[in-house]
Amino acid sequence: MRGEHDDLRVWIFDILSQYGKDLRALDLRYRRYKLDNLMRRIKTPVLSYSETFSDPIALLAACELRGFEGMVSKHFGSPYQSGPCTRWVKVKCASWREANRERHKLFERA
């Protein structure tokens, strides 16, 4: 139904393939360049492009103010690697961690 998800928004921060070409081996700087060029041509309120921030402390504070879970920090010269690794780290906001402290109980078996 049209208008049912007017508040839906997708944040894009990386591009792993384009036109069938795998981009994961390229460093993040080049992938972000390609993503930036692509996002300049797309005009939709649903897609938002996550900018690169040089001040992680200010970014985490902005995430905290907006009630976000946190942020992901990546090395600019790194290729894409799925799963946990040393090339990226997820930093969660203190208020989100506190609000979700008991969340693990949702996944426990009875």
C-alpha positions in Angstrom: 0.0 0.0 0.0 1.4 3.3 -1.0 2.4 5.6 1.8 2.4 2.8 4.3 6.2 3.1 4.9 6.7 6.8 4.4 9.2 6.8 7.3 11.4 4.0 5.9 15.0 5.1 5.3 18.0 3.0 4.2 21.5 4.2 5.0 24.1 3.2 2.5 27.8 3.3 3.5 29.6 0.8 1.2 29.3 -0.7 -2.2 30.4 -4.3 -2.8 29.5 -4.8 -6.5 28.4 -2.6 -9.4 27.1 -3.7 -12.8 28.0 -7.3 -11.9 31.6 -6.5 -11.0 32.8 -7.6 -7.6 34.3 -4.5 -5.8 35.2 -6.2 -2.5 39.0 -6.5 -3.2 39.2 -2.7 -3.8 40.1 -0.5 -0.8 37.3 1.4 1.0 38.5 4.7 -0.4 37.9 3.6 -4.0 34.6 1.9 -3.1 33.3 5.0 -1.4 34.3 7.1 -4.5 32.3 4.8 -6.7 29.3 4.9 -4.2 29.5 8.7 -4.1 29.3 8.9 -7.9 26.4 6.5 -7.9 24.4 8.3 -5.2 24.7 11.6 -6.9 22.6 10.2 -9.7 19.9 8.6 -7.5 17.1 10.9 -6.3 14.9 9.2 -3.7 14.0 10.1 -0.1 14.3 6.4 0.9 18.1 6.1 0.3 20.5 8.1 2.4 24.3 8.2 1.8 26.4 8.0 5.0 29.1 10.5 4.8 32.7 9.9 5.9 33.5 11.6 9.2 37.0 12.5 10.4 36.0 13.1 14.1 34.8 9.8 15.6 34.1 11.3 19.0 31.7 13.9 17.5 30.1 11.3 15.3 29.5 9.0 18.3 28.0 11.9 20.2 25.7 12.7 17.3 24.6 9.0 17.1 23.9 9.1 20.9 21.7 12.2 20.5 19.7 10.6 17.8 19.1 7.4 19.7 21.1 5.3 17.2 22.7 2.0 18.1 26.1 3.2 17.2 28.5 3.4 14.3 30.9 1.3 12.3 34.5 2.4 11.8 36.6 1.1 8.9 40.2 1.5 7.7 40.1 3.6 4.6 42.7 1.6 2.7 41.1 -1.8 3.4 39.4 -4.2 1.1 36.0 -5.5 2.2 36.0 -8.4 4.6 32.8 -10.0 6.0 32.5 -11.0 9.6 34.6 -9.9 12.6 38.1 -8.7 11.7 40.6 -6.0 12.7 39.8 -3.8 9.7 36.5 -2.5 11.1 34.9 -2.1 14.5 31.3 -1.5 15.6 31.1 1.1 18.4 27.8 1.1 20.3 26.3 4.2 22.0 26.3 4.0 25.8 22.5 4.7 26.0 21.8 1.9 23.5 24.0 -0.6 25.4 22.2 0.3 28.7 18.7 0.1 27.1 19.5 -3.3 25.5 21.6 -4.8 28.4 19.1 -7.7 28.9 18.5 -8.2 25.1 20.4 -11.5 25.1 17.5 -13.1 27.1 15.3 -12.8 24.0 17.5 -15.4 22.3 17.8 -17.9 25.1 16.1 -21.2 24.8 13.4 -22.1 27.3 
